[in-house]
Amino acid sequence: MAGGAIGIHTLSAGDASRWDAFVRATPQATFFHLSAWQRILAEEFGHRTHYLYAERDGEIVAVLPLAEVKSLLFGHALVSLPFCVYGGIAAADDAGAGVLAALETEADARARRLGVRHLEFRNLAPRHPDWPHQDIYVTFRKTIAPDDETNLLAIPRKQRAMVRKGIANGLVAHVDDDLERFFALYADNVRHHGTPALPKRFFARLRQEFAGDCEVLTVTDHAGRALSSVLTFFFRDEALAYYAGDVPRARALAANDFKYWELMRRARARGCKVFDYGRSKIGTGPWHFKQHWGFEPQPLAYEYRLYKRGGVPQNNPLNPKYRLFIAAWKRLPLAVANAIGPFIVRNLG
């Protein structure tokens, strides 16, 4: 790459196609680096965005999407990226250390001007081992074989038996044209775990922005009753199982194992080569479930630059200070939880 001057710019609507072309062609970039997230965060949650890119000799060589989150309850932060499990700088392999430093310097300058408590990068791999970091999150990613039999045999015996149980129970997987069954299962599930649900309009916006790359798969019993559902993103050759929900009886019928097997099977048929099982907190039920499927946890490098007193933020359900809130939320009627939840969750990220 030529060694011209580096320019740092803020993304405008006219540059979105160039930004996305870079993201899709850059191995370091993820689905969450796509420019559509800027519109979603700004228009659905009211977050001010700072989408930065580095340009050299007229070419984009690195991007850094950021959003400002303000909350009386959870604090004031500049994050890459709220509601997304991956973020941080995505750079071309030959971008050079100067490009990365220039983007980080601009991000730091904006964070200071905004007066935030911290700057957060949700990196896939460590960039600043000396920075304060969050060590409770891991992701689960695995290569998909080109045939179903190999993929099935790669699932450990116990979970493979659960997949076969789901098949024997007559479960059926459907690709839904709407969000009705998914949202009902998702909202009830997160309320059961004591956390607010994202608004239904958010999921509608995801479907609108990402179209065929955002798909809902719902599993029903033989009578057509919805048991379990998952919303999946597709990016390059990856399938990212992201939001999900189920009813209590789903476990006994092996609906969740059947659901993810059907998703993996459909992803393979679609040409995907990587199955991303998503982020989980270490030691939780989803963390154990994914390991039982033969996926190895990969630590996520969430790194922070702190500007005010206090440690790394712990805005997650494992924080003991939220224990009473979680207990109370579980007891709310579903309609009430769905009505007030969006006002709370918009600032969680």
C-alpha positions in Angstrom: 0.0 0.0 0.0 1.3 3.5 -0.9 2.6 5.6 2.0 0.5 8.7 1.5 -1.0 11.0 4.2 -3.6 9.5 6.5 -6.9 11.3 6.7 -9.5 10.6 9.4 -13.1 11.3 8.4 -16.7 10.9 9.7 -19.0 8.7 7.7 -21.7 10.5 5.7 -24.6 8.9 3.9 -22.8 9.4 0.6 -19.8 7.3 1.8 -21.9 4.3 3.1 -21.5 2.2 0.0 -17.7 2.6 0.1 -17.6 1.9 3.9 -19.6 -1.3 3.4 -17.5 -2.5 0.4 -14.5 -2.1 2.6 -16.1 -4.0 5.5 -17.2 -6.9 3.3 -13.7 -7.2 1.8 -11.8 -7.0 5.1 -11.2 -10.1 7.2 -10.9 -8.1 10.4 -14.4 -6.5 9.9 -17.5 -8.1 11.3 -21.2 -7.9 10.5 -21.5 -5.2 13.2 -19.2 -2.9 11.3 -21.7 -2.5 8.5 -23.0 1.1 8.1 -26.6 0.1 8.6 -25.9 -0.1 12.4 -25.3 3.7 12.3 -28.9 4.3 11.2 -30.3 1.7 13.5 -28.6 3.1 16.6 -29.4 6.7 15.8 -33.0 6.3 14.7 -34.2 3.5 16.9 -32.4 4.4 20.1 -31.5 8.0 19.7 -27.8 7.5 20.2 -25.4 10.0 18.6 -23.0 8.1 16.4 -19.3 8.8 15.5 -18.4 6.5 12.6 -14.8 7.2 11.8 -12.7 5.9 8.9 -9.1 6.3 7.8 -8.4 7.1 4.2 -5.1 7.0 2.4 -4.5 7.8 -1.3 -8.3 8.0 -1.8 -8.9 4.5 -0.3 -10.5 3.5 3.0 -7.9 1.5 5.0 -9.7 1.2 8.4 -13.0 1.9 10.1 -14.1 2.5 13.7 -17.8 2.7 14.4 -18.7 4.4 17.7 -21.9 5.4 19.5 -22.5 7.7 22.5 -24.7 6.1 25.2 -26.1 8.4 27.9 -27.9 7.1 30.9 -28.5 8.3 34.5 -28.6 4.6 35.6 -25.7 3.1 33.5 -23.5 6.1 32.8 -22.1 8.0 29.9 -19.9 6.2 27.4 -18.5 6.1 23.9 -18.8 2.5 22.7 -17.8 0.4 19.7 -20.5 -0.8 19.6 -23.7 -0.9 21.7 -26.1 -3.8 21.0 -23.3 -5.5 19.1 -21.0 -8.2 20.4 -18.1 -7.2 18.2 -16.6 -3.8 17.3 -13.4 -1.8 17.6 -11.1 -0.9 14.7 -11.3 -3.1 11.5 -8.2 -2.4 9.3 -6.8 -3.7 6.1 -3.9 -6.1 6.7 -1.4 -3.6 5.3 -2.9 -0.5 6.9 0.0 0.0 9.3 0.3 1.0 12.9 0.0 4.7 12.0 -3.5 4.2 10.7 -4.6 2.5 13.9 -3.0 5.1 16.1 -4.7 7.9 14.2 -8.1 6.4 14.6 -7.6 5.7 18.3 -6.3 9.3 18.8 -9.4 10.7 17.2 -11.7 8.5 19.2 -9.9 9.5 22.4 -10.2 13.2 21.5 -14.0 12.8 20.9 -14.5 10.9 24.1 -12.8 13.7 26.0 -14.8 16.4 24.3 -18.0 14.5 25.1 -17.1 14.1 28.7 -17.8 10.4 28.8 -16.7 8.2 31.7 -15.1 5.7 29.4 -14.3 4.6 25.8 -15.0 1.0 25.1 -13.7 -1.2 22.2 -15.4 -4.6 21.8 -12.5 -6.3 20.1 -12.4 -9.9 18.9 -8.7 -10.0 19.9 -6.6 -7.9 22.3 -5.1 -4.7 21.1 -4.0 -3.1 24.3 -3.3 -5.7 27.0 -2.3 -2.8 29.4 -5.8 -1.2 29.2 -8.5 -2.1 31.7 -10.5 -4.9 30.2 -13.7 -7.0 30.7 -13.1 -10.7 31.0 -16.6 -12.2 31.5 -17.5 -12.6 27.8 -16.6 -15.3 25.3 -17.8 -16.1 21.8 -18.3 -19.5 20.2 -17.4 -19.9 16.5 -16.8 -23.1 14.6 -16.2 -24.2 11.0 -19.2 -25.8 9.2 -18.3 -28.9 7.2 -19.7 -29.1 3.6 -22.0 -32.0 4.4 -24.7 -32.6 7.0 -23.5 -36.0 8.2 -20.1 -34.6 9.1 -21.6 -31.7 11.0 -24.0 -34.0 12.9 -21.2 -36.3 13.9 -19.1 -33.3 15.1 -21.8 -32.6 17.8 -20.9 -34.5 21.0 -22.8 -37.7 21.6 -25.2 -36.4 24.3 -26.3 -33.3 22.3 -26.5 -35.3 19.1 -28.9 -37.6 20.9 -31.0 -34.5 21.7 -31.1 -33.5 18.1 -32.3 -36.9 17.2 -34.9 -36.7 20.0 -36.2 -33.5 18.5 -36.5 -35.2 15.1 -38.3 -38.1 16.7 -40.7 -35.8 18.5 -41.9 -34.6 15.1 -40.6 -31.1 15.5 -40.7 -28.8 12.4 -38.6 -25.8 11.5 -40.1 -22.9 9.6 -38.5 -19.8 8.2 -41.0 -17.1 9.2 -42.1 -14.2 7.0 -42.9 -12.0 10.1 -41.7 -11.5 13.6 -44.8 -12.5 15.5 -43.8 -15.9 16.8 -40.2 -14.9 17.4 -41.0 -11.8 19.3 -43.5 -13.5 21.6 -41.0 -16.2 22.5 -38.1 -13.8 22.8 -39.9 -11.2 25.0 -41.3 -13.8 27.4 -37.9 -15.5 27.6 -35.9 -12.4 28.5 -38.6 -11.3 31.1 -38.2 -14.8 32.6 -34.5 -14.1 33.0 -35.2 -10.7 34.6 -34.1 -8.4 31.8 -36.0 -5.9 29.6 -36.8 -6.8 26.0 -35.7 -4.8 23.1 -38.7 -3.2 21.3 -40.4 -5.1 18.5 -39.8 -2.2 16.1 -36.0 -2.8 16.5 -36.4 -6.3 15.1 -38.5 -5.0 12.3 -35.8 -2.5 11.5 -33.2 -5.3 11.4 -35.3 -7.1 8.9 -35.7 -3.9 6.9 -32.0 -3.0 6.8 -30.5 -6.4 6.3 -33.4 -8.0 4.3 -32.3 -11.5 3.2 -29.3 -11.5 5.5 -31.6 -11.4 8.6 -33.8 -14.5 9.0 -36.1 -15.9 11.6 -36.3 -19.7 12.2 -39.1 -21.0 14.4 -39.6 -24.6 15.6 -43.0 -25.9 16.3 -44.4 -29.2 17.6 -46.4 -31.5 15.5 -49.6 -29.5 16.2 -48.0 -26.3 15.0 -47.4 -24.7 18.4 -44.3 -22.5 18.5 -41.6 -23.8 20.9 -38.4 -22.0 20.1 -37.2 -19.3 17.7 -33.9 -17.6 16.6 -33.1 -14.5 14.6 -29.9 -15.0 12.6 -27.7 -12.7 10.6 -25.7 -13.8 7.6 -22.5 -12.1 6.7 -20.0 -13.2 4.0 -19.8 -17.0 4.7 -20.9 -16.8 8.3 -24.2 -17.5 10.1 -24.6 -15.6 13.4 -27.3 -16.9 15.7 -28.1 -13.7 17.6 -31.5 -13.3 19.3 -33.5 -16.3 20.6 -36.4 -17.3 22.7 -38.3 -20.4 23.8 -41.1 -21.7 26.0 -40.4 -23.8 29.1 -41.5 -27.1 27.5 -39.0 -26.6 24.6 -36.3 -28.3 26.7 -38.2 -31.5 27.3 -39.0 -31.8 23.6 -35.3 -31.0 22.6 -36.6 -28.0 20.6 -33.5 -25.9 21.2 -31.1 -28.5 20.1 -33.3 -29.2 17.1 -33.5 -25.5 16.3 -29.7 -25.0 16.2 -29.2 -28.1 14.2 -31.7 -27.0 11.6 -30.1 -23.6 11.5 -26.7 -25.1 11.0 -28.1 -27.4 8.3 -29.7 -24.5 6.5 -26.6 -22.3 6.9 -24.5 -25.0 5.3 -27.0 -25.3 2.4 -26.8 -21.5 2.0 -23.0 -21.8 1.5 -21.9 -20.7 5.0 -18.6 -22.0 6.3 -18.6 -20.6 9.9 -21.3 -21.0 12.5 -21.2 -18.2 15.1 -23.1 -19.3 18.3 -22.8 -15.8 19.8 -21.6 -14.2 22.9 -22.2 -15.7 26.4 -21.1 -14.8 29.9 -18.7 -17.3 31.4 -20.4 -19.9 33.7 -24.0 -19.2 32.6 -26.5 -21.6 31.2 -25.9 -20.6 27.5 -22.2 -20.9 28.1 -22.6 -24.5 29.2 -25.1 -25.3 26.4 -22.7 -24.1 23.7 -19.8 -26.0 25.1 -21.9 -29.2 25.1 -22.3 -28.7 21.4 -18.6 -29.0 21.0 -17.8 -25.3 20.6 -14.7 -23.9 22.3 -15.1 -20.6 24.0 -13.0 -17.8 22.6 -12.4 -14.9 25.0 -13.5 -11.5 23.8 -11.2 -8.6 24.4 -13.4 -5.7 25.6 -10.9 -3.0 26.3 -11.5 0.4 28.1 -10.0 3.8 28.4 -11.3 5.2 31.6 -11.6 9.0 32.1 -13.2 9.3 35.5 -12.9 7.5 38.8 -14.3 4.0 39.0 -13.4 0.7 37.4 -14.6 -1.1 34.3 -18.4 -0.8 34.1 -20.4 -3.9 35.0 -23.7 -3.2 33.3 -24.8 -6.8 33.1 -27.1 -9.1 35.0 -24.2 -10.7 36.9 -23.7 -7.4 38.8 -25.1 -7.9 42.4 -26.4 -4.4 42.5 -29.1 -5.3 39.9 -30.3 -8.4 41.8 -33.4 -6.7 43.3 -34.3 -5.2 39.9 -34.0 -8.6 38.2 -36.1 -10.3 40.8 -38.8 -7.6 40.4 -38.7 -7.6 36.7 -39.4 -11.4 36.6 -42.7 -10.8 38.3 -44.0 -8.1 35.9 -46.9 -9.0 33.6 -45.5 -9.5 30.1 -47.5 -6.6 28.6 -46.1 -4.2 31.3 -42.6 -5.4 30.8 -42.8 -5.0 27.0 -44.3 -1.5 27.4 -41.6 -0.1 29.7 -38.6 -2.3 28.8 -37.6 -0.3 25.7 -37.1 2.9 27.8 -34.6 1.0 29.9 -32.8 -1.3 27.5 -32.0 1.5 25.0 -29.2 2.6 27.4 -27.9 -0.9 28.2 -26.2 -1.7 24.9 
